[in-house]
Amino acid sequence: MSYYPKSQIQTNLYTKGKEFILPNTGQEYKGFYYKISNGQCYSGKTPEDFPNISLQKISEQPSKSEIDNPFTPQKTQWVIQEEGYNPPSTLSQTLPTFTQAKPTTQNYDLGEFQRYFVSKTNEPKFIEISKEEHTKYVNKYPSVFYQMYSPIQINWVLTGNRKEAYKVNRETVERKESNLKIRGFKSYFKDRFDQFYK
């Protein structure tokens, strides 16, 4: 999309449906969108939202006769919008849900357990999630915003010497922050590296 000054962009618009479709899938679009001065609309509240998908007005869909005629200008435009760009539909995608870790008796018997997080790709924001949701991000399920959040898994010590457990957990987080280049992950824990210790 070309650059447009803010004065030429209407933001925070919302459609309940029956106005737009996603050109690459033909699915009806419901949700926030913004409109630029040439009349084109894109998904998201503002141009900073991701992903920005060009929306097709339902009234602008080509007729069957136009689709069958390869020389129809509207048909050519339709193909250009689709070619080489296949973004996932945002209609069914959900944001990560915070899930507090809860070690089980078996975890304490073992002395450790796994914790799962996602890291927002464009800012130092972290959310603890469930194992099930983590799996969806690892496997890039279309129902989650895997384009915006990266999955993280760490081993967390629960028992033994308290100072040693604290040290091991802190070092685990520091190593993960360094290896994945996720600035601020250590700060997320607020120095509670003996959390859940017994």
N, C-alpha and C positions, 0 to 999 in steps of 0.2 A: 504494500500500500504506500502511495506517495505521502510525503509529509504535508500536513494541513495545520495551520495555526489553530489554537484553541477556540478562537472566535468563530471558526467555521465548523466546529464539531458540537453536536448535541449529545450530551452524555446522560447516563442513568435512565435511559428509556426502557420500557418493559412491555413485552407482548405476552398475552395469555394463549397465543396460538392463532392459527388460521390466517396469519399474515406472511410468514416466511417459511422456507424450507432450507435445508443444508444441501447445496448443489451436488456434493459428492455422494450423498446417500439418498436424497429425496425425502428424508424424514422431516416432519414438521418441527419447527423450532419454537420453544417456549423459554422465556427467560429475559435477562437483561441484554440490551444492545445499545449501540451508539450510531449516530447518523452523521455523515459528513456533507459538506455543502453541495456536492454533485448528486446527492440523493442516495448514494450507496450506504448500506447498513452492514454492521459487523457485530458478531457476538461479543459480549462483555460489556461492563459498565463504561469503560474508557479504553482508549488505545493501549494503555499500559497493562490491561488484563490479558491473560494468556489462557488458552489460545484464542487468537482473533480469527474468526472464520467469516468469510464473506457470505452474507445471507441473500437468498434469492426470493424476491417477492412472489407469492403464489400466483398472482395475476400475470407474472412475467414468464411463467413456464411456457416453453415452446409447445405448439400444438403438434399432433401426430403428423400432419402434412409437412410442417416445418422440419420435424426430425427426419422425415423420409427424404427431404430435399437437401442434399449436401451443400447447395449453393446459397441457402438462406443465411443471411448475415447473423441472425439471432442464433441459429444453430452453431455457427462457427464460434461465437462468443461463449456459448454453453460449453463447448469442448475445451476451449482455452482455460476456462475457470477450473475444470476438472483435471486437466493434464498435469502430471507430475506433482500433484498435491492431494494427499489423501489423509486429512486430519481426522482424528477420532471424533465421534459425536460427543458433545458435552451434555446431551440430554439426560443420560443416565449416570453420569459421573458424580461421585460423592467425595467430599473432603474427608481427610483422615479424622477418625474419632478417638479422642483421648481415652485410653483404657489403663487404669491403675494396675501395675504389676501386683500379683498376689501369689507368693511362693506357697507351695503345698507342703504337706507333711513329708511327702516323698522327696521334695526338693531339699528340705532341711536334713533328711537322712543322707542325701547325696552330698550336701554341703554347698551346693551352687544351683543356679538356674539361669535360663536364658531370658534376656529382656529385649524388647523390640521397639524400634522408633522409626520415624521418618524425619528427614531433614528437608526443609524447603530449599529449592535450588537457587533462588535469587536473594535470600536473606537468611541470617542466622536464627532460624526458628525451628524448634524441635518439638515433636509430639510423641508421647509414648502410646503405642497401639498394641492390639492383640496379635497373637501369633497368626491367626487366620487372616487378619487384614494385612499383616506384613507379607504373607505369602502372595497376596494379590498384587502388591507393589513389586515384589521380586519377579513375578511372572507377567507383569504389565497387563493386568486384567483391564478391559475397557471400562469397567464400572468404577475405577478409581483414577485420580489425577496423577498417574505415574510420570507424566511430563513435568509436573511441578514439584514432586516430592521423591526423594531417594530413600530407599529402605536401609536401616542399620540394625545389626544384631550384635549383642555383646553378652559375654558370660559374666555372671555376677556372683561373687562369693558370699555365702550366708553364714558360715560357721567357722570354728577354729579360733585362733588368736584375733581379737578384735582389731588391734593395730595392724596386723598383717593383712586381714581382710580389707580394711580401709585402703591400705597401700596398694594391694593387688587390683582392687576395683578402680582406684584412681589411675593407675598406670594403664589399665585396660582402656579406659575412656580416653586418656591422653594419646595412646597409640592409635586408637580408632580415629580420633580427630586429626592426627597427623597424616595417617595413611590415606584417609578419604578427603583430606583437605576441607574439613567442615568446621570452620572457625566458630567458636562459641559453644561447642558441644560440652566441654568440661564445665562451663558456667551454668549449664542447664541443671546440674545436680546440686548446686549451691553448697558444695563442700560436704554433702551427705553421702560419702562413699561407704559408710557402714550402714546404710539404710537396709532394713529388714534383717539385720544381724541378730542372731540368737546364740 
